[in-house]
Amino acid sequence: MVQTYQGYFQEGRFVSPQTKSIPEHVEVYVLVTNNAVPAKKTKAQEQREAFEAFFEAVSKAEPLGEEFDEIINSGINFTGELEL
């Protein structure tokens, strides 16, 4: 019987999203398609990119100015229930 598994090689190991395992000591043929598979990012990499994008956006934002200071000084509380 012939079975097909789709995946890619990463650091010398076969990686596949399929959960089936290949039995030990069976003959295997590898077909290389030359279609690049995008590298999967780790959670830490995704979080770092999100923080970098956030800090870049904040650095480009205009200062809040006097209007914001007036709102804060008028007693509006942004940390709890809305107070007017």
SULUR-V308163 format. One line per field, one symbol per residue. psi: psi as a letter, one per 40 degrees, with the letter a starting at -180 (. if undefined). burial: b if it has 9 or more other ideal C-beta (glycine too) atoms within 8 Angstrom, else e. A space follows every 10 residues. Layout:
BEGIN
psi: ???
burial: ???
END
This chain:
BEGIN
psi: ihihhhaihh feihhieiei ihiifihhhh hheehhhhhh iidddddddd ddddddddde iiidaddddd ddeeehheea ihh.
burial: eeeebebeee eeeeeeeeee eeeeeeeeee eeeeeeeeee eeeeebeebe eeeeeeeeee eeeeeeeebe eeeeebeeee eeee
END
